[in-house]
Amino acid sequence: MRAIVGQSFAAQFEDRYAVFVHADRPPTNAEWSRVVAEYQRVPDLRAFRVLVYTTGGAPTAAQRAELVGALGRAKPRIAILTQSVIARIAAKAVSLFVSELRVFDAHQVDAALDYLELVGPERAGARTTLESLRRDVARSGETRSLH
C-alpha cells in the first residue's frame, strides 16, 4: 500500500488497484508528479483498476496530458464517481485517450466496482478505502477552512 495525501486529494495505491478522492480543486503540480510516478511503478497497467470519487476537483489539462503520456498505450480501467459537471468534462477529455474510462453518478459505487471487475477482498478493500479517504479529505477541508 502506498498513500499520497495532497492539499485537495488523497490516493491509495494497492497492488492491483488505486482509489482517489478529490475535493473541489485540482492537485498541485508537485502532488500530481507523485501520482504519475506511482502509475509508472505499476507493473501491468492493463490489469490495473482505478476508482475515483470527486466533488469537483480534477487534474488540470496539463496534468491530464502528463498522465496520458506516462500511461502510454497500456491504459488502466478507470471508474469516476461524481455529481460535478466540471469533473465530468475533465473525465470526457481523458476518455478520448483512455477508452476504458467510465463516469458514474456519485452514489453508484456498486456499478463502478462492477465495471472495474473488483470482487471479493479487493472489492471490499476498495469500498473501505474510498470511505476512509472521503473522511480524510473532508476533514482536511474543514481544517483549512478554520485557518
C-alpha positions in Angstrom: 0.0 0.0 0.0 1.3 3.5 -1.0 -0.7 6.5 0.0 -0.4 10.1 -1.3 -2.2 12.9 0.6 -2.3 16.3 -1.1 -3.9 19.6 -0.3 -7.1 18.7 -2.1 -7.0 15.0 -2.6 -5.9 11.6 -1.2 -5.0 8.5 -3.0 -4.0 5.0 -2.1 -2.3 2.5 -4.4 -2.7 -1.2 -3.8 -1.1 -4.0 -5.9 -4.0 -4.2 -8.5 -6.0 -1.0 -7.9 -5.9 2.5 -6.7 -8.5 4.7 -5.0 -8.6 8.5 -5.3 -10.7 11.1 -3.6 -10.6 14.7 -4.9 -12.1 17.7 -3.2 -13.2 20.7 -5.2 -9.9 21.9 -6.8 -7.0 20.3 -8.7 -3.9 18.9 -7.1 -0.7 20.9 -7.2 1.8 20.1 -9.9 4.2 18.6 -7.3 1.4 16.4 -5.9 0.4 15.2 -9.4 4.0 14.3 -10.2 3.9 11.9 -7.3 0.7 10.4 -8.6 2.3 9.9 -12.1 5.3 8.3 -10.5 3.1 5.8 -8.8 1.4 4.9 -12.0 4.8 4.4 -13.6 5.6 1.8 -10.8 2.6 -0.3 -11.7 3.9 -3.5 -13.4 0.8 -4.1 -15.6 -1.4 -1.1 -16.3 -3.8 -3.1 -18.5 -4.8 -5.1 -15.4 -4.8 -2.2 -13.1 -8.1 -0.6 -11.9 -8.7 2.9 -10.6 -11.7 4.2 -8.6 -12.0 8.0 -8.4 -14.5 10.0 -6.3 -14.6 13.7 -6.8 -16.8 16.6 -5.6 -15.4 18.7 -8.5 -11.7 18.7 -8.4 -9.8 17.1 -11.2 -6.3 17.3 -12.7 -5.6 20.3 -14.9 -5.3 19.9 -18.6 -1.5 19.9 -18.3 -1.7 17.3 -15.5 -4.1 15.1 -17.6 -1.7 15.3 -20.5 1.2 14.3 -18.2 -0.8 11.3 -17.0 -1.8 10.2 -20.5 1.8 10.4 -21.6 3.0 8.4 -18.7 0.4 5.7 -19.3 1.4 5.2 -22.9 -0.6 2.5 -24.6 -1.3 0.5 -21.5 -4.4 2.1 -20.1 -5.9 1.1 -16.8 -9.7 0.7 -16.4 -11.0 3.8 -14.6 -14.3 4.5 -12.9 -15.1 8.0 -11.8 -17.9 8.8 -9.3 -19.1 12.4 -9.3 -22.1 14.8 -9.4 -19.8 17.6 -10.7 -20.3 18.8 -14.3 -16.7 20.1 -14.3 -15.3 16.7 -13.3 -17.5 15.0 -15.9 -16.0 17.4 -18.6 -12.4 16.7 -17.4 -13.2 12.9 -17.5 -14.6 13.2 -21.0 -11.3 14.8 -22.1 -9.3 12.0 -20.6 -11.6 9.4 -22.1 -10.5 10.5 -25.6 -7.1 8.9 -24.8 -8.2 6.3 -22.1 -11.0 4.4 -23.7 -11.5 2.3 -20.5 -12.8 5.3 -18.5 -16.4 5.5 -17.4 -18.2 8.1 -15.3 -20.9 7.1 -12.8 -23.2 9.1 -10.5 -21.5 9.6 -7.1 -23.9 7.1 -5.5 -23.3 4.3 -8.0 -20.4 2.7 -6.1 -21.5 -0.8 -6.8 -21.9 -0.2 -10.5 -18.4 1.4 -10.6 -16.9 -1.6 -8.7 -18.7 -3.9 -11.1 -17.2 -2.0 -14.1 -13.7 -2.3 -12.5 -14.3 -6.0 -12.1 -13.3 -5.9 -8.5 -14.5 -8.8 -6.5 -14.0 -10.4 -3.0 -11.3 -8.8 -0.8 -10.4 -6.3 -3.5 -13.9 -5.0 -3.8 -14.3 -4.7 0.0 -10.9 -3.1 0.3 -11.7 -0.5 -2.4 -15.0 0.3 -0.8 -13.4 0.7 2.7 -10.5 2.8 1.3 -13.0 5.0 -0.6 -14.9 5.8 2.6 -11.7 6.3 4.6 -10.3 8.7 2.0 -13.6 10.6 1.7 -13.5 11.2 5.5 -9.8 12.3 5.3 -10.4 14.7 2.5 -13.5 16.1 4.2 -11.5 16.6 7.5 -8.7 18.3 5.6 -11.1 20.8 4.0 -12.6 21.5 7.4 -9.2 22.1 8.9 -8.2 24.5 6.1 -11.4 26.5 6.5 -10.6 27.1 10.2 -7.4 29.0 9.3 
